[in-house]
Amino acid sequence: MSNKIGKFGNTLVAEVVTLPVTRDPSPEELAFIDAIRKKLRGIQFKQAGLCYWAYYPDEVFARGLISFADVRESYGNGERKPTYNVRSPYIENNKTDVWNSSLFFRLSSVNINTAVRNAVKYLREYTPVDIIRVTADQARSGRNSISHEESDDIRRLASKICGSLVIDKKIRNELMHLYNTGHQFVDPEFGSNVAEYFTKHAAHVENEKTGVGYTFVYVKTINGRHEFTCIDIDDINSVCDNFAATFYRSSEDEKRDANARVTYELPDDVLSKVSVLTVGDDGVFLDGVGYKHCDEVYYVYK
C-alpha cells in the first residue's frame, strides 16, 4: 500500500518552544498532560491551537501531538463528543483513510487511561533513519536548486554564442574542437563565451555525478559531549523516492539502521565539511560541501 502523505512531520523542537500560549488549558487537558508526564519523565508540552506538541528539549523534532477535543471531521448538528487524542508517525490507524494523515496517524479514546497508554507507546523519539525521512528531500532540493542555476548559466551562454538556449550538436562539436585546440577567435568576447560555456558545462556534468552520494550526520549532545551518528547514502534520489512511495519501514531502512555508525570523533573529511556548514544558516546547501538542515542535522558530500 502506498500514498502521497508524509509519515513523519518536520516540526523542530526549536520552533515548538517559541509558540505563544493563546488560551487557558481545560481541566481535562491538564489531567491528560499530568498523567503522561508521570509516565514519560522529562517530556514537555506546548500549546498549538486545540492541540499540544509533545517534545523533549534535547531532541531535534517534536514527538507528536495530543489533545482533548472533538476531532471528528463531521459531527453535523449533534452534540460534540470530545475524546483524548494522540497523534504520532508511529501510529498506523488502519480503520481510517490512508490519504488523510490527521486520521491515519491518530488514536482517540474516551478513556484517559487508554489514551495515556497510547501516548507512552507511540510518542517516541525519532531514530536517525526517521530523521533522514524528514530531511533528505530538502537536501536533495538544495542540490537541485544549484543544478538549475548551473543549467541556467549554461543556457544563457548558449544564447550568447548562437542565439538559442541549446547549441546544435554539430555546431557544438565544432566549437569544442576549436576550444580544445586553443583556437583564437576573431571576436574576443565570443571566444570568452565559448570558453566559459565549456568550462561550466564540464563542471556541471561532474557535479551531477557527485551530487548524489552523502554522509548523513546527526549530532546529539550527551552530558556536554557531542555524539555523532553517521549513515552513508549512496544515492539520495532513490532514498527520497522510496520514502515518498511508502510510510512502511522497508528493507532499505533496516540496512541504513544496521549501517549507522556512532562515534565521538568524525573523520577529518566529514568534520571539515560539517565545520564549514555549522557557521551557516539552517536550510542552506553549499555546492561541494553539503546541506545543513539545523544545528544537529547535516548531509555532506562523500
N, C-alpha and C positions, 0 to 999 in steps of 0.2 A: 504494500500500500504506500502511496506517496501523495504529497500535497505540496502547496506552494507557501506554506506558512513557516515562519522561523520557530524552531523548537525553543531556542534559548534567547532570552532577552539580553540587551546590552546596556542595561542601566547601571552606571558606575556608582559605587558607594559614595564617591566624592561628589556626585550630583545629588544623590538622595539626601545627604546631610544638610544641603542648602535649601531644601524645600520649606516653604513657610507653613506654619500651623494656621489653618483657616477656620477651625471650629473646635468646640469642646467635644471630647470623646464621650460616647454614651456609656452607661454602666456596663452594658453587655460587651462593648469593645474593651473596656478596661479589664473586665474579668477574663476575657479571652487572651489578652496580651499578658496579663499576670500569670495565667496558667501555663502559657507557652514558656515564659521566662523561667519558671520553676523547673521546667524540663530541659531547656536549652540555655545553659548558663552563658551569660555574656551577650546574648542576642539583643539587638536593638530594633526599634520600630519608628518609622517616620510617616506621618500622615500624608496622604496623597488623594484628595477628594474623599470618596466614600471608603477608600482602602487605606492600608498601611503597608509600606515596604518593610520587609524583614531583612536584616543585614547584620553583619559583624564588621566593626570598624576597621579591622586589619585585613579584610578581603577586598578583592577588586570589584566584583559585581554583587548586587543585591540578590538574595536567595529566592525571593518570590514575594507574593502579596497575600495579606489576609484581610478579612472584612466581616462585619456583621450587618448584612443588608439583604434586601430582596434583589437578587441578581438575575432573576428570570428575564428573558428577552421581552416577553409579553405577558402581562397579567391582567390585561383588559381593565374593566371597571371593578374588578373584585378586590377583596381585602389583600393588602400587601402582607407577604409572609417572609420576614427576614430569616436568614439562615447564617450559620457560621461557615465561612468560606476560606479555602486555602487554594492558592494558585501557584503552581511550580512547574518548571520544564520537565521535572522528573515524574509528573503525573501523566498517565495515559488513560483518560476517561473515555473508554470505548462506547459509552452509552450515548455520546453526543457526536455531532458532526465534526469530522477531522478538519474541515475547512474553516472552522471558527476556533481560533486559538484560545479565546477567552473561555469557551466552554470546554474544549478538549483537554486543557491543562488545569482544570479546576475541579475540586471536590467540594460539595456542600453538604451540611448536616444541620438538623435542628438540635442535635445533642452536642453540647460544648465538649464533653469528654471525647467523643468520636472525632470532633474537629481538631482537638489538641493532639490526638494520636496521629492524625493526618499531617499536622504541621511538623511534629517531631520526625515523622518518617520521610517527608518529602521536601522540607526546607533544608536542602543540602548545599554544601559548598561546591562551586564549580571546579571540576578537575581541569588540569592543563589542556586536555583534549577538548573539553567543553568550551574553554576559553578560545581555543582555535576555531571552534564552530562559530563563536560570536564575532571574531575579529578578522578571520582570514580574508573575507570578501572585501573588507575595507583596505587591507594591504594590497590585494590584487587591483582594486580600483585606483589606488595611488600610483601603482606602476603603470596601469593602463593610461592614466592621465598624462604621464610623461611620454609614453609611447605615442599618444595622439599629438602631443606638442612636437615631437620629433618628426612625425609624418607631415604635420602642417608646415614645418620649416622646409622639408624636402619638396613638398608640392609648391611652396612659394618660390623656391629656387628654380624648379622646373618651369614655372610660368615665366620667370625672367629669361630663361635660356631659350625656350621655344614657343612661348605664348600659350602653353597648355599646362594643366596641372599634372599631366602624365606625359613623359617623353616617349615617343615611339621607340620600340625596341631596336630597330635598325639604326636609328639616329643615336640612341643611347650607346649602342655598341661602338659606333664610330667615334663618338665623343670620349668614351672610356679609353679607346685605343690612343687617341691623341693625348689625353691626360696622362696615361701611363708612360708614354714615350717622351714626356716633357715638352710637348708642342707649345710654342709661344703664339698665342692668339693675337691677331691684329688689334682687336679691341681688348684692352687690359681688363675692363670691368666684366666683359663676357667671360674671359679666361678665369677671373677670380670667382665668378658664379659657378662655373663648371667645376673648379677645384673644390669649392665649398660643398657643392652638391654631392660629389662622390665621397668626400670625407665624411659628411653627415650620414650619407646612405650606408656606408660601411659600418659606421658606429651604431646606427640603428639596427642593422641586421645582427650585429654582435650582441647588442643589448637585448634583443628579442630572444636570443638563445640563453642568455644568462639570467634573465629576469623572471625565471620560474622556480628556481631552487632556493630555499631559505632555511635558516635555522631559527626556529621559534624559541624565544627566551622569555620565561616567566620569572619575575623577581619577587621573592617573598622575604620579608624581614621577620626573623625569629630571634627573640631575645637580643635585639640590636645587631644581629648578624645577617648578611644577605645570603639567602639560599636561592640557587638558580636551577630551574628545570628547563632543559633543552630538548627539543624534538626536531629531528630533521624532516623537512618537507621537500621531496624531490620535484613535485610539480604542483604548484599552488592552484592552478586551474582545475585539475582533477579533484583536488581536495574541496574546493568551493562548489564545484558542480555536484559532487557526491552529497555534500551537506544540504544543498538546495533540493535534492531529489527525495530525501527521506529524513524523518525525525528519529528513526530507529537506529540504535548503535549497529555499526557494520563491522565486518572483519577487519576493514582498514582502520577503524577506530581502535580496535583491540591491538593491532600491530603498532599503532602510534603510542598507545598506553605502554606496551611492552618495551618500546624503544626509547621511552623517556629517560633522560639522564639527569640525576640530581647531583649538584656539585656546589661547593662553596667558592670555587675559583673557575672563571671562564677561560677557555683557550684564548691565546693572545689575539688571533684574528677575529674572533667573535667579540672579545672585550673591546677592541679598538673601535669596532663599528657601533656597539652599544654606547660607548662613551661619546661618540660624535652625536648620536641621536638623543642622548639623555638631556643635553643642553637645549634641544629644540622644543618646539611646541608639540602638543598632542595632535595626532591625526596627520602628521607630515611624513611624506615619503621623499627620501633623498636618493637620487639615482646613484647606483654603485655602492650604496651603503645599506639602505633598508627602510623600514617603516616603524614609527613609534606610535602605538595606539594610546598609551598612557605611561606613567612612570614605572609601571610594573610589567608591561607587555611590549615586546619588540619582535620584529622579523628582520633578520639581517641576511644579506646575500651570502650564499655558500661559496 
